[in-house]
């Protein structure tokens, strides 16, 4: 299904999809959000793995979420 959509879009826009300013901005935003999410996941994993007991783990995770959201 996704391949069909990609093929239709490629046929419609050809190689000029990057020339469309709105598409380019959307792609940049997706990349930025993806990088932010990956950073969040890696920090959360690190904090959780460092914690020794479940209460400390949830506390560390909560602190990391607050830190990243502010």
Secondary structure, DSSP 4 states (H G I P E B T S, - for coil): -HHHHHHHHHHHHGGGGGG-HHHHHHHHHHHHHHHHHHHHHHHHHHHHHH-SSHHHHHHHHHHHHHHHH-
